[in-house]
């Protein structure tokens, strides 16, 4: 009788091992940061630039990235053109970049463009800059309230003579 119980337990144990084998995943769980945020997103979505702002890739011919910052009290909004690692500013030939805010409404979208002008451009025939700014409390408030299908932002620019664009997404990591 003891042998029958022993064999039954062994069979049940092996059945349990085989039953759970299909449940084991070889895919590691999404990494989390020190704040417990799930980071199963595109890597550059969470790179922060030299000024600690979020960095995003610009869609265009060359590999360029932008960092964005906003100051709540003053309404200052700054865009920096940065390298692919988000560590250094990259001067480009441009006199401005444009952020277009689209506010979704039942009666029709409200679209408002904001031009951020180059700060401290170099001298010469083709001046370069890596920083673009505008002080506008409405723009800053809109960027703080970004939400898909409600308030959306898009950056467009002609950099080094070529068109670039990218969606600006809310950064909840700060």
N, C-alpha and C positions, 0 to 999 in steps of 0.2 A: 504494500500500500504506500509505504514511504517513497519507494522508487517511482510509482505512478504520479504522486504529487510532485516529486522533483522533476520529472520529465515534463509534466504539464506546466510548471513554472518556467522551465527553460524554453518551451515552445512559445508561451505567452511573452516572455522577454524578447525573444527573437522577432516575434510578430510586431511588437512595439517598436523595435529598431527599424524594421523594414517599413512600417507605416509612417514613421516620422522622417525617414530618409528623403522622401519626396518633398518635404516641407522645408528642408534646409536650403537656403539661398546662398549662392556664391557671390552675389552682389553685395558689397559692403553697404552699410547704412549711410545715408547722407551725412557728411560731417557737420558738426555744429561748432560755432565759435564760443568764446568764453562767456557769452551772454545767453547761450542755448539756442541761437537762431539756426534754423535749417538752411543749409547752403547748397542745396541741390539745384543750382542755377548756373548760368554762364559765368565763367571765372571772372571776366572783367567787370561784371556787374557789381562786384564787391571790392574792387581795387580802389584804394583811396590815394589821391594825388599828393604832391608836395605841400599842399595847403590843407590837407586832411579832408578834402571834399570828394564826393563820389566821381569815379572816372568811367566814361563810356566811349565806345568805339564809334567813330564817324564813318558813315558809309560814303565811299568815294574811291578815287583811283589809287591814292597813296594810303599807307597805314598810319592814320592820325587818330588821336584820342583827345577828348576834352574832359576837363574837370570843372565842376560847377559848385559855386558857393553862394550863400545868401546870408545877409545880416538882418535879423528881424527888426531891430529898432530903427535903423536908418533907411531900410529899403534897398540897400546896395546889393546888386546881383553881379557876380563876376564869373566869366568863363575864361579858363586857361586852356591853351592848346598844349598838350603834354605828350611825352613819348609813350610807347606801348607798355612800359612797365609802370607808368604813372609816377615816375620819380623826378623828371626834369621837364621844365618848360621848353617848348619848341617854337621859336619865332617863325611866323609865316607871313607871306605877303597878303595883307588884308587890312582894310580900314574899318571893318565892322563885321559882326555876326548878328543874326536875327533869331530871336526866340518868338515863336508864334504860339499863343495860348488859345486853345479851342475849348470853349465851355459848351457842353452838350445841353440843349434845351429842347423841350417838346415842340416848340414853335420854330425851331431851326437853330443851328449851331451859331454861336457868337465867336468870331475869329478876330483876335487882336495881336498884331505884330509889334515887337519891341526891338529896337536897334541898340545893340551894345557896341560902343565905339572903342577903337584901339586906344590903349593907354601906353604912353611913352614909346611911340614907334621910332624905329631907327631913322636916320637921315638918308637922303639919296633919292634916286629915281623910283625905286621900288621899296618903300619903307616896310619893315617887318615889325610885327608885334606878337606877343604870346598871350597878352592879357586884354580882355574886353569887358567894359563895365557900363552899367546904367543904374542910376538910383531912381527907383520907381516902386513905391509901396504896393501898388496894385499888382505889379509883376511878382514881387516877393511873396505877397499873400497867395497869389495863384500857384506859385511853385510849392508853397507849403501845403496846399490843399490838393495836390495832384492825386487823381484817382481814375482808373480806367473807366471809360464810358461816362465820365462826368466832367473832369477837367484834365486836359491833356496838353503836353508841351512838346514842341519840336524845334530843334536847332537847325538852321540852314545857314550856309556861308559859302563864299567863294574864297578858297584858300590856295595860294600859289597858282591862281588862275583856273582852278578846277572846282566844280561844285561838290559840296558835302552836305549831308543831312543826318540827323539821328533823333530818335525820340528821347526825351529827358524823362526819367522816372524818379519817383519819390524815393528818398533815401531814409529809411527808417532805422538805420544802424547807428545813428547818433542820438 
